[in-house]
């Protein structure tokens, strides 16, 4: 999960940082480098939670908050 591709290269570092923050928040032991010891459920949970938080932030922005 260390390869964070982005259509905006400047966002890569921010997304990577966000990924580790989310993993920490939900208790998934994500680390720099190899993460093959994570289950697919754990990895999917990190990605899914990231998407959820990004959608919530966009909704708040669209609502003017």
C-alpha positions in Angstrom: 0.0 0.0 0.0 2.9 2.3 -0.2 2.4 3.2 -3.9 -0.1 6.1 -3.9 -0.7 7.1 -7.5 -2.3 10.4 -8.2 -3.3 12.4 -11.2 -1.9 15.4 -9.4 1.7 14.6 -8.4 1.8 17.4 -5.8 -1.0 15.6 -3.9 0.9 12.3 -3.6 2.7 13.2 -0.3 -0.5 14.6 1.2 -2.5 11.4 0.2 0.3 9.2 1.6 0.2 11.1 4.9 -3.6 10.9 5.0 -3.4 7.1 4.4 -1.2 6.6 7.5 -3.3 8.9 9.6 -6.5 7.0 8.7 -4.7 3.6 9.3 -3.7 4.8 12.8 -7.1 6.2 13.5 -8.8 2.9 12.7 -6.1 0.7 14.3 -4.6 -0.9 11.2 -0.8 -1.4 11.7 0.2 0.2 8.4 3.9 0.9 8.1 6.4 2.3 5.6 7.5 -0.3 3.1 6.2 -3.8 2.9 2.7 -4.4 4.3 2.1 -8.0 3.0 1.2 -9.1 6.5 -2.0 -7.0 6.4 -5.2 -8.8 5.5 -7.0 -7.7 2.4 -9.9 -6.7 4.7 -7.5 -4.3 6.7 -6.1 -2.8 3.5 -9.6 -2.4 2.0 -10.8 -0.8 5.2 -8.1 1.8 5.1 -8.9 2.7 1.5 -12.6 2.7 2.1 -12.3 4.9 5.1 -10.1 7.3 3.2 -12.8 7.6 0.5 -15.5 8.1 3.1 -13.5 10.9 4.8 -12.8 12.6 1.4 -16.4 12.5 0.4 -17.5 14.0 3.8 -14.9 16.8 3.4 -16.2 17.6 -0.1 -19.8 17.6 1.0 -18.9 20.1 3.8 -17.0 22.2 1.3 -20.0 22.2 -1.1 -22.3 23.1 1.7 -20.1 26.1 2.5 -18.9 24.9 5.8 
